[in-house]
Amino acid sequence: MTLNRAQRVAIKIYSRRGKLVNTLLDREMASGTHPLAWNGADQNGNIVGSGIYIIIIKADDFNEMHKIAVIH
């Protein structure tokens, strides 16, 4: 993820049914490029089941949604 200025960023993973699975990030971030990885775990540290998940990225100047597939 690349930010052109410092801003608050929230990155959350949801199930296809809209249930929050995990919050990867929710804080102020400096400008620049930041690597991002999800280990496939829910908020309790349990590995999620196979399926489609939705990543929502919100920041001051953009909102994005991506679908990802988890396959075991």
N, CA, C, O and CB atoms as a CASP TS submission, in Angstrom:
PFRMAT TS
TARGET T0000
AUTHOR 0000-0000-0000
METHOD Language model
MODEL 1
PARENT N/A
ATOM      1  N   MET     1       0.854  -1.160   0.000  1.00  0.00           N
ATOM      2  CA  MET     1       0.000   0.000   0.000  1.00  0.00           C
ATOM      3  C   MET     1       0.906   1.230   0.000  1.00  0.00           C
ATOM      4  O   MET     1       1.873   1.305   0.758  1.00  0.00           O
ATOM      5  CB  MET     1      -0.975  -0.006   1.225  1.00  0.00           C
ATOM      6  N   THR     2       0.581   2.182  -0.853  1.00  0.00           N
ATOM      7  CA  THR     2       1.369   3.408  -0.935  1.00  0.00           C
ATOM      8  C   THR     2       0.485   4.608  -0.602  1.00  0.00           C
ATOM      9  O   THR     2      -0.581   4.795  -1.188  1.00  0.00           O
ATOM     10  CB  THR     2       1.999   3.566  -2.345  1.00  0.00           C
ATOM     11  N   LEU     3       0.941   5.402   0.334  1.00  0.00           N
ATOM     12  CA  LEU     3       0.216   6.607   0.747  1.00  0.00           C
ATOM     13  C   LEU     3       0.991   7.841   0.294  1.00  0.00           C
ATOM     14  O   LEU     3       2.205   7.930   0.476  1.00  0.00           O
ATOM     15  CB  LEU     3       0.000   6.629   2.293  1.00  0.00           C
ATOM     16  N   ASN     4       0.269   8.787  -0.299  1.00  0.00           N
ATOM     17  CA  ASN     4       0.944  10.005  -0.762  1.00  0.00           C
ATOM     18  C   ASN     4       1.107  11.042   0.340  1.00  0.00           C
ATOM     19  O   ASN     4       1.793  12.048   0.162  1.00  0.00           O
ATOM     20  CB  ASN     4       0.177  10.614  -1.912  1.00  0.00           C
ATOM     21  N   ARG     5       0.465  10.786   1.493  1.00  0.00           N
ATOM     22  CA  ARG     5       0.625  11.670   2.658  1.00  0.00           C
ATOM     23  C   ARG     5       0.253  10.878   3.910  1.00  0.00           C
ATOM     24  O   ARG     5      -0.373   9.822   3.820  1.00  0.00           O
ATOM     25  CB  ARG     5      -0.266  12.970   2.525  1.00  0.00           C
ATOM     26  N   ALA     6       0.635  11.384   5.057  1.00  0.00           N
ATOM     27  CA  ALA     6       0.265  10.736   6.317  1.00  0.00           C
ATOM     28  C   ALA     6      -1.251  10.818   6.487  1.00  0.00           C
ATOM     29  O   ALA     6      -1.861  11.854   6.220  1.00  0.00           O
ATOM     30  CB  ALA     6       0.999  11.401   7.530  1.00  0.00           C
ATOM     31  N   GLN     7      -1.846   9.719   6.932  1.00  0.00           N
ATOM     32  CA  GLN     7      -3.289   9.682   7.125  1.00  0.00           C
ATOM     33  C   GLN     7      -3.692   8.449   7.920  1.00  0.00           C
ATOM     34  O   GLN     7      -2.916   7.504   8.063  1.00  0.00           O
ATOM     35  CB  GLN     7      -4.013   9.704   5.777  1.00  0.00           C
ATOM     36  N   ARG     8      -4.907   8.474   8.432  1.00  0.00           N
ATOM     37  CA  ARG     8      -5.442   7.331   9.150  1.00  0.00           C
ATOM     38  C   ARG     8      -5.898   6.288   8.130  1.00  0.00           C
ATOM     39  O   ARG     8      -6.564   6.609   7.146  1.00  0.00           O
ATOM     40  CB  ARG     8      -6.615   7.755  10.087  1.00  0.00           C
ATOM     41  N   VAL     9      -5.525   5.034   8.386  1.00  0.00           N
ATOM     42  CA  VAL     9      -5.874   3.936   7.485  1.00  0.00           C
ATOM     43  C   VAL     9      -6.494   2.815   8.309  1.00  0.00           C
ATOM     44  O   VAL     9      -5.994   2.462   9.377  1.00  0.00           O
ATOM     45  CB  VAL     9      -4.622   3.425   6.696  1.00  0.00           C
ATOM     46  N   ALA    10      -7.590   2.262   7.796  1.00  0.00           N
ATOM     47  CA  ALA    10      -8.226   1.093   8.412  1.00  0.00           C
ATOM     48  C   ALA    10      -8.330   0.014   7.343  1.00  0.00           C
ATOM     49  O   ALA    10      -8.820   0.259   6.240  1.00  0.00           O
ATOM     50  CB  ALA    10      -9.646   1.447   9.011  1.00  0.00           C
ATOM     51  N   ILE    11      -7.861  -1.186   7.684  1.00  0.00           N
ATOM     52  CA  ILE    11      -7.951  -2.329   6.771  1.00  0.00           C
ATOM     53  C   ILE    11      -8.614  -3.461   7.542  1.00  0.00           C
ATOM     54  O   ILE    11      -8.098  -3.928   8.557  1.00  0.00           O
ATOM     55  CB  ILE    11      -6.530  -2.760   6.218  1.00  0.00           C
ATOM     56  N   LYS    12      -9.765  -3.891   7.041  1.00  0.00           N
ATOM     57  CA  LYS    12     -10.549  -4.912   7.735  1.00  0.00           C
ATOM     58  C   LYS    12     -10.925  -6.026   6.771  1.00  0.00           C
ATOM     59  O   LYS    12     -11.142  -5.799   5.581  1.00  0.00           O
ATOM     60  CB  LYS    12     -11.815  -4.297   8.364  1.00  0.00           C
ATOM     61  N   ILE    13     -10.995  -7.237   7.314  1.00  0.00           N
ATOM     62  CA  ILE    13     -11.375  -8.424   6.555  1.00  0.00           C
ATOM     63  C   ILE    13     -12.776  -8.832   7.002  1.00  0.00           C
ATOM     64  O   ILE    13     -13.057  -8.921   8.197  1.00  0.00           O
ATOM     65  CB  ILE    13     -10.345  -9.597   6.762  1.00  0.00           C
ATOM     66  N   TYR    14     -13.654  -9.078   6.022  1.00  0.00           N
ATOM     67  CA  TYR    14     -15.031  -9.489   6.308  1.00  0.00           C
ATOM     68  C   TYR    14     -15.339 -10.798   5.593  1.00  0.00           C
ATOM     69  O   TYR    14     -14.753 -11.104   4.554  1.00  0.00           O
ATOM     70  CB  TYR    14     -16.037  -8.388   5.881  1.00  0.00           C
ATOM     71  N   SER    15     -16.263 -11.565   6.158  1.00  0.00           N
ATOM     72  CA  SER    15     -16.779 -12.739   5.463  1.00  0.00           C
ATOM     73  C   SER    15     -17.712 -12.260   4.361  1.00  0.00           C
ATOM     74  O   SER    15     -18.071 -11.084   4.321  1.00  0.00           O
ATOM     75  CB  SER    15     -17.514 -13.711   6.445  1.00  0.00           C
ATOM     76  N   ARG    16     -18.106 -13.155   3.471  1.00  0.00           N
ATOM     77  CA  ARG    16     -19.058 -12.788   2.404  1.00  0.00           C
ATOM     78  C   ARG    16     -20.405 -12.379   2.979  1.00  0.00           C
ATOM     79  O   ARG    16     -21.165 -11.661   2.329  1.00  0.00           O
ATOM     80  CB  ARG    16     -19.248 -13.957   1.424  1.00  0.00           C
ATOM     81  N   ARG    17     -20.703 -12.824   4.177  1.00  0.00           N
ATOM     82  CA  ARG    17     -21.968 -12.457   4.822  1.00  0.00           C
ATOM     83  C   ARG    17     -21.875 -11.137   5.588  1.00  0.00           C
ATOM     84  O   ARG    17     -22.855 -10.704   6.195  1.00  0.00           O
ATOM     85  CB  ARG    17     -22.404 -13.562   5.767  1.00  0.00           C
ATOM     86  N   GLY    18     -20.717 -10.503   5.565  1.00  0.00           N
ATOM     87  CA  GLY    18     -20.559  -9.195   6.191  1.00  0.00           C
ATOM     88  C   GLY    18     -20.068  -9.213   7.621  1.00  0.00           C
ATOM     89  O   GLY    18     -20.011  -8.162   8.259  1.00  0.00           O
ATOM     90  N   LYS    19     -19.707 -10.385   8.149  1.00  0.00           N
ATOM     91  CA  LYS    19     -19.197 -10.473   9.524  1.00  0.00           C
ATOM     92  C   LYS    19     -17.717 -10.075   9.543  1.00  0.00           C
ATOM     93  O   LYS    19     -16.927 -10.545   8.724  1.00  0.00           O
ATOM     94  CB  LYS    19     -19.387 -11.920  10.100  1.00  0.00           C
ATOM     95  N   LEU    20     -17.358  -9.204  10.486  1.00  0.00           N
ATOM     96  CA  LEU    20     -15.958  -8.805  10.636  1.00  0.00           C
ATOM     97  C   LEU    20     -15.141 -10.019  11.062  1.00  0.00           C
ATOM     98  O   LEU    20     -15.453 -10.664  12.063  1.00  0.00           O
ATOM     99  CB  LEU    20     -15.811  -7.647  11.671  1.00  0.00           C
ATOM    100  N   VAL    21     -14.104 -10.325  10.307  1.00  0.00           N
ATOM    101  CA  VAL    21     -13.232 -11.457  10.591  1.00  0.00           C
ATOM    102  C   VAL    21     -11.984 -10.992  11.332  1.00  0.00           C
ATOM    103  O   VAL    21     -11.574 -11.607  12.316  1.00  0.00           O
ATOM    104  CB  VAL    21     -12.846 -12.182   9.293  1.00  0.00           C
ATOM    105  N   ASN    22     -11.376  -9.894  10.852  1.00  0.00           N
ATOM    106  CA  ASN    22     -10.155  -9.404  11.485  1.00  0.00           C
ATOM    107  C   ASN    22      -9.913  -7.954  11.076  1.00  0.00           C
ATOM    108  O   ASN    22     -10.260  -7.547   9.967  1.00  0.00           O
ATOM    109  CB  ASN    22      -8.941 -10.289  11.103  1.00  0.00           C
ATOM    110  N   THR    23      -9.323  -7.188  11.968  1.00  0.00           N
ATOM    111  CA  THR    23      -8.863  -5.829  11.676  1.00  0.00           C
ATOM    112  C   THR    23      -7.356  -5.890  11.556  1.00  0.00           C
ATOM    113  O   THR    23      -6.655  -6.123  12.541  1.00  0.00           O
ATOM    114  CB  THR    23      -9.311  -4.800  12.785  1.00  0.00           C
ATOM    115  N   LEU    24      -6.856  -5.682  10.348  1.00  0.00           N
ATOM    116  CA  LEU    24      -5.412  -5.744  10.134  1.00  0.00           C
ATOM    117  C   LEU    24      -4.715  -4.470  10.560  1.00  0.00           C
ATOM    118  O   LEU    24      -3.567  -4.487  11.004  1.00  0.00           O
ATOM    119  CB  LEU    24      -5.112  -6.023   8.685  1.00  0.00           C
ATOM    120  N   LEU    25      -5.433  -3.355  10.417  1.00  0.00           N
ATOM    121  CA  LEU    25      -4.805  -2.065  10.678  1.00  0.00           C
ATOM    122  C   LEU    25      -5.891  -1.043  10.947  1.00  0.00           C
ATOM    123  O   LEU    25      -6.935  -1.048  10.294  1.00  0.00           O
ATOM    124  CB  LEU    25      -3.907  -1.621   9.490  1.00  0.00           C
ATOM    125  N   ASP    26      -5.648  -0.172  11.903  1.00  0.00           N
ATOM    126  CA  ASP    26      -6.552   0.952  12.167  1.00  0.00           C
ATOM    127  C   ASP    26      -5.765   1.992  12.947  1.00  0.00           C
ATOM    128  O   ASP    26      -5.869   2.098  14.169  1.00  0.00           O
ATOM    129  CB  ASP    26      -7.842   0.496  12.959  1.00  0.00           C
ATOM    130  N   ARG    27      -4.962   2.766  12.190  1.00  0.00           N
ATOM    131  CA  ARG    27      -4.097   3.759  12.840  1.00  0.00           C
ATOM    132  C   ARG    27      -3.590   4.774  11.843  1.00  0.00           C
ATOM    133  O   ARG    27      -3.769   4.627  10.634  1.00  0.00           O
ATOM    134  CB  ARG    27      -2.918   3.079  13.529  1.00  0.00           C
ATOM    135  N   GLU    28      -2.965   5.790  12.361  1.00  0.00           N
ATOM    136  CA  GLU    28      -2.321   6.814  11.545  1.00  0.00           C
ATOM    137  C   GLU    28      -1.073   6.192  10.907  1.00  0.00           C
ATOM    138  O   GLU    28      -0.290   5.515  11.573  1.00  0.00           O
ATOM    139  CB  GLU    28      -1.953   8.085  12.404  1.00  0.00           C
ATOM    140  N   MET    29      -0.906   6.435   9.606  1.00  0.00           N
ATOM    141  CA  MET    29       0.239   5.886   8.884  1.00  0.00           C
ATOM    142  C   MET    29       0.997   7.036   8.212  1.00  0.00           C
ATOM    143  O   MET    29       0.393   8.009   7.762  1.00  0.00           O
ATOM    144  CB  MET    29      -0.219   4.823   7.828  1.00  0.00           C
ATOM    145  N   ALA    30       2.308   6.913   8.152  1.00  0.00           N
ATOM    146  CA  ALA    30       3.147   7.906   7.477  1.00  0.00           C
ATOM    147  C   ALA    30       3.021   7.736   5.967  1.00  0.00           C
ATOM    148  O   ALA    30       2.593   6.682   5.496  1.00  0.00           O
ATOM    149  CB  ALA    30       4.631   7.775   7.920  1.00  0.00           C
ATOM    150  N   SER    31       3.388   8.757   5.213  1.00  0.00           N
ATOM    151  CA  SER    31       3.397   8.627   3.759  1.00  0.00           C
ATOM    152  C   SER    31       4.462   7.612   3.350  1.00  0.00           C
ATOM    153  O   SER    31       5.402   7.341   4.097  1.00  0.00           O
ATOM    154  CB  SER    31       3.655  10.002   3.078  1.00  0.00           C
ATOM    155  N   GLY    32       4.295   7.057   2.152  1.00  0.00           N
ATOM    156  CA  GLY    32       5.256   6.082   1.651  1.00  0.00           C
ATOM    157  C   GLY    32       4.611   4.739   1.384  1.00  0.00           C
ATOM    158  O   GLY    32       3.390   4.593   1.448  1.00  0.00           O
ATOM    159  N   THR    33       5.444   3.766   1.084  1.00  0.00           N
ATOM    160  CA  THR    33       4.992   2.417   0.770  1.00  0.00           C
ATOM    161  C   THR    33       5.077   1.531   2.007  1.00  0.00           C
ATOM    162  O   THR    33       6.086   1.518   2.711  1.00  0.00           O
ATOM    163  CB  THR    33       5.824   1.818  -0.378  1.00  0.00           C
ATOM    164  N   HIS    34       4.002   0.796   2.257  1.00  0.00           N
ATOM    165  CA  HIS    34       3.910  -0.073   3.431  1.00  0.00           C
ATOM    166  C   HIS    34       3.503  -1.472   2.992  1.00  0.00           C
ATOM    167  O   HIS    34       2.453  -1.637   2.372  1.00  0.00           O
ATOM    168  CB  HIS    34       2.901   0.492   4.465  1.00  0.00           C
ATOM    169  N   PRO    35       4.315  -2.486   3.303  1.00  0.00           N
ATOM    170  CA  PRO    35       3.913  -3.851   2.952  1.00  0.00           C
ATOM    171  C   PRO    35       2.723  -4.283   3.807  1.00  0.00           C
ATOM    172  O   PRO    35       2.561  -3.830   4.940  1.00  0.00           O
ATOM    173  CB  PRO    35       5.095  -4.836   3.135  1.00  0.00           C
ATOM    174  N   LEU    36       1.908  -5.152   3.255  1.00  0.00           N
ATOM    175  CA  LEU    36       0.726  -5.613   3.968  1.00  0.00           C
ATOM    176  C   LEU    36       0.545  -7.092   3.717  1.00  0.00           C
ATOM    177  O   LEU    36       0.613  -7.546   2.575  1.00  0.00           O
ATOM    178  CB  LEU    36      -0.528  -4.827   3.538  1.00  0.00           C
ATOM    179  N   ALA    37       0.316  -7.848   4.778  1.00  0.00           N
ATOM    180  CA  ALA    37       0.073  -9.276   4.648  1.00  0.00           C
ATOM    181  C   ALA    37      -0.954  -9.695   5.691  1.00  0.00           C
ATOM    182  O   ALA    37      -0.992  -9.153   6.795  1.00  0.00           O
ATOM    183  CB  ALA    37       1.390 -10.086   4.806  1.00  0.00           C
ATOM    184  N   TRP    38      -1.783 -10.666   5.327  1.00  0.00           N
ATOM    185  CA  TRP    38      -2.748 -11.259   6.253  1.00  0.00           C
ATOM    186  C   TRP    38      -2.356 -12.712   6.419  1.00  0.00           C
ATOM    187  O   TRP    38      -2.133 -13.411   5.431  1.00  0.00           O
ATOM    188  CB  TRP    38      -4.233 -11.117   5.737  1.00  0.00           C
ATOM    189  N   ASN    39      -2.268 -13.172   7.644  1.00  0.00           N
ATOM    190  CA  ASN    39      -1.870 -14.547   7.914  1.00  0.00           C
ATOM    191  C   ASN    39      -3.023 -15.538   7.844  1.00  0.00           C
ATOM    192  O   ASN    39      -2.836 -16.720   8.134  1.00  0.00           O
ATOM    193  CB  ASN    39      -1.233 -14.627   9.260  1.00  0.00           C
ATOM    194  N   GLY    40      -4.217 -15.078   7.462  1.00  0.00           N
ATOM    195  CA  GLY    40      -5.359 -15.974   7.324  1.00  0.00           C
ATOM    196  C   GLY    40      -6.063 -16.296   8.627  1.00  0.00           C
ATOM    197  O   GLY    40      -6.854 -17.236   8.699  1.00  0.00           O
ATOM    198  N   ALA    41      -5.770 -15.508   9.664  1.00  0.00           N
ATOM    199  CA  ALA    41      -6.367 -15.764  10.976  1.00  0.00           C
ATOM    200  C   ALA    41      -7.474 -14.756  11.279  1.00  0.00           C
ATOM    201  O   ALA    41      -7.483 -13.639  10.762  1.00  0.00           O
ATOM    202  CB  ALA    41      -5.291 -15.713  12.074  1.00  0.00           C
ATOM    203  N   ASP    42      -8.407 -15.183  12.130  1.00  0.00           N
ATOM    204  CA  ASP    42      -9.442 -14.258  12.591  1.00  0.00           C
ATOM    205  C   ASP    42      -8.912 -13.458  13.776  1.00  0.00           C
ATOM    206  O   ASP    42      -7.733 -13.569  14.113  1.00  0.00           O
ATOM    207  CB  ASP    42     -10.741 -15.022  12.981  1.00  0.00           C
ATOM    208  N   GLN    43      -9.752 -12.665  14.405  1.00  0.00           N
ATOM    209  CA  GLN    43      -9.323 -11.809  15.516  1.00  0.00           C
ATOM    210  C   GLN    43      -8.851 -12.597  16.735  1.00  0.00           C
ATOM    211  O   GLN    43      -8.144 -12.062  17.589  1.00  0.00           O
ATOM    212  CB  GLN    43     -10.451 -10.897  15.919  1.00  0.00           C
ATOM    213  N   ASN    44      -9.243 -13.875  16.815  1.00  0.00           N
ATOM    214  CA  ASN    44      -8.831 -14.720  17.942  1.00  0.00           C
ATOM    215  C   ASN    44      -7.596 -15.554  17.630  1.00  0.00           C
ATOM    216  O   ASN    44      -7.146 -16.337  18.465  1.00  0.00           O
ATOM    217  CB  ASN    44      -9.966 -15.635  18.344  1.00  0.00           C
ATOM    218  N   GLY    45      -7.048 -15.389  16.431  1.00  0.00           N
ATOM    219  CA  GLY    45      -5.857 -16.135  16.048  1.00  0.00           C
ATOM    220  C   GLY    45      -6.149 -17.478  15.402  1.00  0.00           C
ATOM    221  O   GLY    45      -5.222 -18.231  15.103  1.00  0.00           O
ATOM    222  N   ASN    46      -7.423 -17.794  15.181  1.00  0.00           N
ATOM    223  CA  ASN    46      -7.800 -19.054  14.536  1.00  0.00           C
ATOM    224  C   ASN    46      -7.742 -18.887  13.017  1.00  0.00           C
ATOM    225  O   ASN    46      -8.178 -17.870  12.478  1.00  0.00           O
ATOM    226  CB  ASN    46      -9.224 -19.503  14.985  1.00  0.00           C
ATOM    227  N   ILE    47      -7.203 -19.889  12.340  1.00  0.00           N
ATOM    228  CA  ILE    47      -7.142 -19.848  10.881  1.00  0.00           C
ATOM    229  C   ILE    47      -8.569 -19.960  10.335  1.00  0.00           C
ATOM    230  O   ILE    47      -9.338 -20.827  10.752  1.00  0.00           O
ATOM    231  CB  ILE    47      -6.228 -20.995  10.318  1.00  0.00           C
ATOM    232  N   VAL    48      -8.911 -19.071   9.396  1.00  0.00           N
ATOM    233  CA  VAL    48     -10.260 -19.068   8.829  1.00  0.00           C
ATOM    234  C   VAL    48     -10.425 -20.223   7.851  1.00  0.00           C
ATOM    235  O   VAL    48      -9.446 -20.783   7.358  1.00  0.00           O
ATOM    236  CB  VAL    48     -10.554 -17.727   8.127  1.00  0.00           C
ATOM    237  N   GLY    49     -11.670 -20.565   7.582  1.00  0.00           N
ATOM    238  CA  GLY    49     -11.961 -21.631   6.638  1.00  0.00           C
ATOM    239  C   GLY    49     -11.783 -21.175   5.200  1.00  0.00           C
ATOM    240  O   GLY    49     -11.683 -19.982   4.913  1.00  0.00           O
ATOM    241  N   SER    50     -11.745 -22.150   4.305  1.00  0.00           N
ATOM    242  CA  SER    50     -11.678 -21.836   2.879  1.00  0.00           C
ATOM    243  C   SER    50     -12.906 -21.034   2.482  1.00  0.00           C
ATOM    244  O   SER    50     -13.999 -21.266   2.999  1.00  0.00           O
ATOM    245  CB  SER    50     -11.569 -23.129   2.026  1.00  0.00           C
ATOM    246  N   GLY    51     -12.729 -20.100   1.574  1.00  0.00           N
ATOM    247  CA  GLY    51     -13.850 -19.304   1.104  1.00  0.00           C
ATOM    248  C   GLY    51     -13.410 -17.967   0.565  1.00  0.00           C
ATOM    249  O   GLY    51     -12.217 -17.682   0.458  1.00  0.00           O
ATOM    250  N   ILE    52     -14.389 -17.150   0.228  1.00  0.00           N
ATOM    251  CA  ILE    52     -14.151 -15.809  -0.291  1.00  0.00           C
ATOM    252  C   ILE    52     -14.268 -14.812   0.868  1.00  0.00           C
ATOM    253  O   ILE    52     -15.212 -14.871   1.657  1.00  0.00           O
ATOM    254  CB  ILE    52     -15.160 -15.461  -1.441  1.00  0.00           C
ATOM    255  N   TYR    53     -13.315 -13.915   0.958  1.00  0.00           N
ATOM    256  CA  TYR    53     -13.307 -12.879   1.986  1.00  0.00           C
ATOM    257  C   TYR    53     -13.162 -11.520   1.305  1.00  0.00           C
ATOM    258  O   TYR    53     -12.635 -11.417   0.197  1.00  0.00           O
ATOM    259  CB  TYR    53     -12.156 -13.116   3.019  1.00  0.00           C
ATOM    260  N   ILE    54     -13.631 -10.497   1.978  1.00  0.00           N
ATOM    261  CA  ILE    54     -13.604  -9.148   1.434  1.00  0.00           C
ATOM    262  C   ILE    54     -12.684  -8.286   2.283  1.00  0.00           C
ATOM    263  O   ILE    54     -12.820  -8.233   3.505  1.00  0.00           O
ATOM    264  CB  ILE    54     -15.027  -8.542   1.376  1.00  0.00           C
ATOM    265  N   ILE    55     -11.755  -7.620   1.633  1.00  0.00           N
ATOM    266  CA  ILE    55     -10.849  -6.686   2.310  1.00  0.00           C
ATOM    267  C   ILE    55     -11.342  -5.278   2.004  1.00  0.00           C
ATOM    268  O   ILE    55     -11.499  -4.905   0.841  1.00  0.00           O
ATOM    269  CB  ILE    55      -9.347  -6.884   1.848  1.00  0.00           C
ATOM    270  N   ILE    56     -11.582  -4.501   3.051  1.00  0.00           N
ATOM    271  CA  ILE    56     -11.984  -3.109   2.876  1.00  0.00           C
ATOM    272  C   ILE    56     -10.890  -2.212   3.431  1.00  0.00           C
ATOM    273  O   ILE    56     -10.495  -2.322   4.592  1.00  0.00           O
ATOM    274  CB  ILE    56     -13.347  -2.820   3.574  1.00  0.00           C
ATOM    275  N   ILE    57     -10.414  -1.326   2.572  1.00  0.00           N
ATOM    276  CA  ILE    57      -9.357  -0.386   2.936  1.00  0.00           C
ATOM    277  C   ILE    57      -9.965   1.003   2.910  1.00  0.00           C
ATOM    278  O   ILE    57     -10.480   1.445   1.883  1.00  0.00           O
ATOM    279  CB  ILE    57      -8.117  -0.491   1.968  1.00  0.00           C
ATOM    280  N   LYS    58      -9.905   1.692   4.043  1.00  0.00           N
ATOM    281  CA  LYS    58     -10.431   3.052   4.132  1.00  0.00           C
ATOM    282  C   LYS    58      -9.326   3.970   4.629  1.00  0.00           C
ATOM    283  O   LYS    58      -8.603   3.655   5.574  1.00  0.00           O
ATOM    284  CB  LYS    58     -11.672   3.118   5.071  1.00  0.00           C
ATOM    285  N   ALA    59      -9.217   5.107   3.969  1.00  0.00           N
ATOM    286  CA  ALA    59      -8.263   6.133   4.387  1.00  0.00           C
ATOM    287  C   ALA    59      -8.907   7.481   4.141  1.00  0.00           C
ATOM    288  O   ALA    59     -10.023   7.562   3.626  1.00  0.00           O
ATOM    289  CB  ALA    59      -6.896   6.006   3.623  1.00  0.00           C
ATOM    290  N   ASP    60      -8.200   8.542   4.510  1.00  0.00           N
ATOM    291  CA  ASP    60      -8.754   9.881   4.346  1.00  0.00           C
ATOM    292  C   ASP    60      -9.116  10.189   2.897  1.00  0.00           C
ATOM    293  O   ASP    60     -10.124  10.844   2.632  1.00  0.00           O
ATOM    294  CB  ASP    60      -7.771  10.907   4.854  1.00  0.00           C
ATOM    295  N   ASP    61      -8.286   9.712   1.950  1.00  0.00           N
ATOM    296  CA  ASP    61      -8.516  10.099   0.564  1.00  0.00           C
ATOM    297  C   ASP    61      -8.878   8.948  -0.373  1.00  0.00           C
ATOM    298  O   ASP    61      -8.877   9.136  -1.590  1.00  0.00           O
ATOM    299  CB  ASP    61      -7.310  10.775   0.047  1.00  0.00           C
ATOM    300  N   PHE    62      -9.188   7.760   0.156  1.00  0.00           N
ATOM    301  CA  PHE    62      -9.658   6.683  -0.714  1.00  0.00           C
ATOM    302  C   PHE    62     -10.348   5.578   0.081  1.00  0.00           C
ATOM    303  O   PHE    62     -10.134   5.418   1.283  1.00  0.00           O
ATOM    304  CB  PHE    62      -8.493   6.101  -1.508  1.00  0.00           C
ATOM    305  N   ASN    63     -11.175   4.829  -0.625  1.00  0.00           N
ATOM    306  CA  ASN    63     -11.827   3.627  -0.110  1.00  0.00           C
ATOM    307  C   ASN    63     -11.699   2.570  -1.197  1.00  0.00           C
ATOM    308  O   ASN    63     -11.957   2.839  -2.370  1.00  0.00           O
ATOM    309  CB  ASN    63     -13.346   3.889   0.279  1.00  0.00           C
ATOM    310  N   GLU    64     -11.298   1.364  -0.800  1.00  0.00           N
ATOM    311  CA  GLU    64     -11.166   0.277  -1.761  1.00  0.00           C
ATOM    312  C   GLU    64     -11.752  -0.993  -1.180  1.00  0.00           C
ATOM    313  O   GLU    64     -11.774  -1.181   0.036  1.00  0.00           O
ATOM    314  CB  GLU    64      -9.696   0.062  -2.153  1.00  0.00           C
ATOM    315  N   MET    65     -12.233  -1.875  -2.072  1.00  0.00           N
ATOM    316  CA  MET    65     -12.713  -3.186  -1.667  1.00  0.00           C
ATOM    317  C   MET    65     -12.110  -4.214  -2.613  1.00  0.00           C
ATOM    318  O   MET    65     -12.105  -4.027  -3.830  1.00  0.00           O
ATOM    319  CB  MET    65     -14.276  -3.253  -1.674  1.00  0.00           C
ATOM    320  N   HIS    66     -11.597  -5.310  -2.035  1.00  0.00           N
ATOM    321  CA  HIS    66     -11.015  -6.386  -2.820  1.00  0.00           C
ATOM    322  C   HIS    66     -11.549  -7.708  -2.301  1.00  0.00           C
ATOM    323  O   HIS    66     -11.744  -7.870  -1.097  1.00  0.00           O
ATOM    324  CB  HIS    66      -9.465  -6.352  -2.764  1.00  0.00           C
ATOM    325  N   LYS    67     -11.787  -8.653  -3.199  1.00  0.00           N
ATOM    326  CA  LYS    67     -12.175 -10.001  -2.800  1.00  0.00           C
ATOM    327  C   LYS    67     -10.933 -10.874  -2.885  1.00  0.00           C
ATOM    328  O   LYS    67     -10.124 -10.754  -3.806  1.00  0.00           O
ATOM    329  CB  LYS    67     -13.336 -10.565  -3.701  1.00  0.00           C
ATOM    330  N   ILE    68     -10.804 -11.756  -1.899  1.00  0.00           N
ATOM    331  CA  ILE    68      -9.701 -12.715  -1.927  1.00  0.00           C
ATOM    332  C   ILE    68     -10.266 -14.102  -1.634  1.00  0.00           C
ATOM    333  O   ILE    68     -11.294 -14.247  -0.972  1.00  0.00           O
ATOM    334  CB  ILE    68      -8.584 -12.330  -0.895  1.00  0.00           C
ATOM    335  N   ALA    69      -9.575 -15.107  -2.138  1.00  0.00           N
ATOM    336  CA  ALA    69      -9.976 -16.487  -1.893  1.00  0.00           C
ATOM    337  C   ALA    69      -8.957 -17.134  -0.961  1.00  0.00           C
ATOM    338  O   ALA    69      -7.748 -17.021  -1.163  1.00  0.00           O
ATOM    339  CB  ALA    69     -10.096 -17.285  -3.230  1.00  0.00           C
ATOM    340  N   VAL    70      -9.464 -17.807   0.056  1.00  0.00           N
ATOM    341  CA  VAL    70      -8.612 -18.606   0.944  1.00  0.00           C
ATOM    342  C   VAL    70      -8.897 -20.052   0.603  1.00  0.00           C
ATOM    343  O   VAL    70     -10.043 -20.498   0.656  1.00  0.00           O
ATOM    344  CB  VAL    70      -8.882 -18.300   2.484  1.00  0.00           C
ATOM    345  N   ILE    71      -7.849 -20.786   0.252  1.00  0.00           N
ATOM    346  CA  ILE    71      -7.985 -22.192  -0.123  1.00  0.00           C
ATOM    347  C   ILE    71      -7.029 -23.007   0.727  1.00  0.00           C
ATOM    348  O   ILE    71      -5.829 -22.733   0.768  1.00  0.00           O
ATOM    349  CB  ILE    71      -7.704 -22.408  -1.644  1.00  0.00           C
ATOM    350  N   HIS    72      -7.563 -24.004   1.398  1.00  0.00           N
ATOM    351  CA  HIS    72      -6.710 -24.892   2.215  1.00  0.00           C
ATOM    352  C   HIS    72      -6.536 -26.219   1.526  1.00  0.00           C
ATOM    353  O   HIS    72      -5.855 -27.101   2.049  1.00  0.00           O
ATOM    354  CB  HIS    72      -7.306 -25.104   3.621  1.00  0.00           C
TER
END
